[in-house]
Amino acid sequence: MNALILLVLLTQAPAPRGNADNGKVLFTKTGCYQCHGRDAQGATATGPRLNQNPITYERFVSYIRKPTGEMPPYTAKVVNDQQAADIFAFLQSLPKPPSVDSIPLLKQ
């Protein structure tokens, strides 16, 4: 079993280096903001918050290429791999939402 895990880890390519500033532009240009908000904060009626649960670059690309639910697919013709890396870098650059424990009023 350990050899299988090692093989998977060795065969995963590192995420391409993304540019968060370009990713922010692409997030708007490709329409991601329409469902997820300008700062990926999400909304109950449209789309989830994107900066609360960190995921790997590979999982991010896999999901945008073949999403579930109502999200349209963003094929490589729509968002190429470098653009996906830029959007991913933008999402990773966003501050994480505060935890319930960090808000005194919610702890009461």
Stockholm file with secondary structure:
# STOCKHOLM 1.0

chainA/1-108         MNALILLVLLTQAPAPRGNADNGKVLFTKTGCYQCHGRDAQGATATGPRLNQNPITYERFVSYIRKPTGEMPPYTAKVVNDQQAADIFAFLQSLPKPPSVDSIPLLKQ
#=GR chainA/1-108 SS CHHHHHHHHHHSCCCCCCCHHHHHHHHHHTTHHHHHCTTSCCBTTTBCCSSSSCCCHHHHHHHHHSCCTTCCCCCTTTSCHHHHHHHHHHHHHSCCCCCGGGCHHHHC
#=GC SS_cons         CHHHHHHHHHHSCCCCCCCHHHHHHHHHHTTHHHHHCTTSCCBTTTBCCSSSSCCCHHHHHHHHHSCCTTCCCCCTTTSCHHHHHHHHHHHHHSCCCCCGGGCHHHHC
//
